[in-house]
């Protein structure tokens, strides 16, 4: 079983991979704003991780995933 630290780092990595699926030329300005918010939450996750605030780090990366998944869904990247 993974530790919380390992799980957070894996989720941050997955978020980065999912960001690569977003084609900036195909999203509108409102969607771009949501992607930017997701990126900010991912950065916050890393900052909280570095401070060893793992619960806040995990919730931040989970929120980032939710925002990004909504854009991925709208743009047909995921079903």
C-alpha positions, 0 to 999 in steps of 0.5 A: 500500500502506498504512503500518502506521500507516494500517493500525492506525488503520483497524483501530481505526476498524473495531473502533469500527464493529463495537462499534456492532453489539453490542446490550447487551440481548442479551448475557449477563454472560459475553459482556459481560465479553468485550466489555469485554476487547475494549474494553480491548485496543482502548484499549491499541492506541491507547496503544501507537500513541501511543508509536509501538510499532506492532507491539504496537499492531497485535497488540492491535487484532487481539486485540480484533477476535478477541474481539469477532468471537466475540461477534458470531458467537455473537449472529448479527451475523456468520456 
